[in-house]
Amino acid sequence: MSLKAYILINTQIGKTAEVIKQLKEMEEIKHLDVIMGPYDIIAQVETDSHDSLSHIVMQRLQAIDAIKHTMTCTVVNLDQTG
């Protein structure tokens, strides 16, 4: 079963397009949107575990210099039928 999360990303001023270019190279990122507000990008991510999600955020995203801040929102399944 896959784990889905949305990662809100705040970039340095003028660096959003550069960050988008780098994020598009990551196979775990399924969709990207540039947004307005306190964050600049929202990324939909699918992984196989919390450990791999942590690795993406802590090691790969934080290695991108133009990213100032992230907020990870893991999708919760409320289906009570199983």
C-alpha positions, 0 to 999 in steps of 0.5 A, spaced: 500 500 500 502 506 498 503 512 502 500 519 499 502 526 502 502 533 500 508 537 501 508 545 501 514 548 499 517 555 500 522 557 496 527 563 496 524 569 492 525 568 484 527 561 485 520 557 484 521 555 477 528 552 478 526 548 484 520 546 480 525 543 475 529 539 480 522 536 483 520 534 476 526 529 476 524 526 482 519 519 481 516 519 487 513 526 486 506 525 482 504 532 481 506 539 482 502 546 482 505 553 483 500 556 489 499 563 492 500 564 499 505 563 504 508 557 500 510 557 493 509 550 491 505 544 493 507 537 491 503 530 491 508 525 493 507 517 493 512 513 497 511 506 500 513 508 507 514 513 512 521 512 512 522 513 505 517 519 505 522 522 511 528 520 506 525 525 501 523 530 505 530 530 510 535 528 505 533 530 498 528 536 499 533 539 504 539 538 499 536 543 494 539 550 496 533 554 494 528 551 498 527 555 505 521 551 508 517 545 507 511 542 511 509 535 510 501 533 510 500 525 510 494 523 507 489 519 512 485 514 510 478 514 514 475 508 510 472 504 516 469 499 512 476 494 512 
